[in-house]
Amino acid sequence: MVRYRLLDNLREYGLERLHEAGEFPELRRRHRDWYLMLLDRAEAEWIGPDQSSWITRIERERPNLAAALEYCLTEPGEAENGLRIANVLYIFWISRGLLNEGRLWL
């Protein structure tokens, strides 16, 4: 899988433009939705031959998943979605010995 990274100054510029255009909240919601869909797939395929691939993928996506969880914590009405994310991540946290991280988010 190819992953792209932005220079910090480009990322900051893009965030400023999103805020100016009033599109930042929508972007965060769509980001959360994408990671909910990803975790739905991970949960459905967890028990099976692709489990190690899912562990690797979720490990790689931890910063994005943390951003999705942070969104759920800071936006009114998003607690249920945050719990959905944490519920799927629970099996990942256990498998990687990341119980403190799980407790932090829960």
N, C-alpha and C positions, 0 to 999 in steps of 0.2 A: 504494500500500500504506500503510495506516495503522500507525503505530508508536506504542506507548505507552511512556512513561517514568515511572519512580517517583522520588519525592523520595528523597534519600539516607537521611534518617531512617526513612522507611517501608521502604526496602530493607534497612537494618540491622536493623530490628525483625523483618521477615519472616525474615531469615537467622538471627537469634537463636531465633525460634520453631521453625524447621526443625531447628536443632541440638538444641534442647531435646527435640523430638519424635523425634529420631534419624532424620529423613527427609532430611537434607542429602546423604548419599552417594547415595541413590536418585535424588534430583533431579539431581545432577551427571551420573549415568549416563544418565538419560533425556535430559538436555540434549545430551550427547555423541551419543546415538543419533539424535536429531532432526537434528543437523548432519551426521552421516554420511549420513542419507537425503537431505538437501538436496544434499550434494555428489555423491552418486550420480546424482541428476537432472542436476545441473550438468555432470557429466562426460559423460553420455549426450547432452546437448543442446548441448555446447560448440561443436562444429563444425556451424554452421547459422545460420539467420536470427536466433536469439535470443542469440547470443554477447554482444552489447553489453549486453543486459539482464542476463545472468548476471554479467558483469564488474561492473556497477553493483550488483547484489544482493550479491555477495560482498564488494565494497568496503564496503557498508553493514553487513554482518554480521561484519566483521573482529574487533571486540571479542568477540563471541560465539564465533567460531571460535578466537580465542586462548584463551578460557576452556576450550573443549573440548580444545584441544591441551595446555593446562596440566594438565587432569584426567588426560589420557593419560600425561603425564610424571610425575605424582605418585602415581598409583595403581598398585600392583603388578598385573602382567598386562595392562596397557593399552597397552603399547608398539606392538603390531601395529595397534591402532585408530588410534593417533597417526600411524603411518606411512601408513595408508590416507588419513587426512585430509590429511597433507602431500603425498602423491602427487597428489591431485586439485588441491590448492592450488598445486602447482608450476607448472601452466600459467597460473594467475592471477598468481602472483608474476612470472613471466617477462613476461607481457603488460603488467604495470604497472611493470616495472623495479624490483621489490621483491626483488632477489636477496639482499640482506643479511638481510631478514626471513626468507626461506626458509632461508638458511644457519643463522640463529639457531635456528629450530625443528628443523631436521634435526640 
